[in-house]
Amino acid sequence: MALTSEDIRQKTFETRFRGYDTEEVDVFLEEVMADLDRLHERVRSQEQHTKDLEDKLHYFDEMKESLSQSVLVAQETADRVKQKAHEEAEQERQKALEEAHSMQLQAQEESQRMLREAQSQAEEMLAKASNNARDLLKETEGLRQQGQTFQARMIEALQEQLRLAQSAEWEELLHPTLPGDQVEGQAFESQALALEETLATAEAQVSHPEGLSVTSTADDNSESHDTYGMDDQLAADATRQFSPEEMLDLQRRIDESNRILEETQNLQADIEEAQRILAEQGLLETAEHETVPVPDSEAEAEENLGETKTFKLF
């Protein structure tokens, strides 16, 4: 049992002879009681402080346990969120890849479709241009032959008229003895000179590179030979076959041929430009191997029709 200050105060001792001084003993006991009270108070204070510390320690232990649980829950939550975010990101990535692949396929299909359409249109346009060029070549050759026939007949008619003007009968008329006949002879002489100039102009057109040229083929020679064998009446009829209206119509058809040729050349240039643009954009992958062949007749048509640009009848 712990000794208290009250126990010391209540303690009594028997007195004997030659014992301690009671006053000194009482004073010392008072000091001991005071120290003991202080010690007891200090012990109570330490016990209270210890109790408080134990309470705090218990609180912190509980908090630690709670924090540990919270940390575990937070870690688990973070792991779940991270896993879910990773799964969602993977799903989004797969979805984006699928969409990109689908868009790429659609773009490729669209580009192939556009390429096929462009190639089909180019082939149709070039085929149409080739057909037009062939038709134009045939028509131009027909016009050329008609012009050559007309020119040959005109030259022969002029030569026939010049031959008649230079005959003996005309010589007698051009050298009259009477004054009235002299005036009439001068008129005939002027007409003969005009015919000679017309014939010289026609012969110059025959040899001029920019005008009409009479070819020296067997058919033309045969036709010229037959023409030279005509009589005067047939030559005169030949010159009357081409009226001014017919000459205008012939020139109009030649101009139309020139216009069609120019449109054909422009169309070919547009096709080449379209193929170049498709090749630059990567849509024409086989442009060097799948070009539309140009018929040889078109080149021949352009070469032959190039002369018609300077072909003028009058």
Secondary structure, DSSP 8 states (H G I E B T S, - for coil): ----HHHHHH------TT---HHHHHHHHHHHHHHHHHHHHHHHHHHHHHHHHHHHHHHHHHHHHHHHHHHHHHHHHHHHHHHHHHHHHHHHHHHHHHHHHHHHHHHHHHHHHHHHHHHHHHHHHHHHHHHHHHHHHHHHHHHHHHHHHHHHHHHHHHHHHHHHHTSHHHHHHHS-SSHHHHHHHHHHHHHHHHHHHHHHHHHHHHH-TTS------HHHHHHHHHHHTS-HHHHHHHHTSS-HHHHHHHHHHHHHHHHHHHHHHHHHHHHHHHHHHHHHTT--TTTTTS-----HHHHHHHHHHGGGGG----
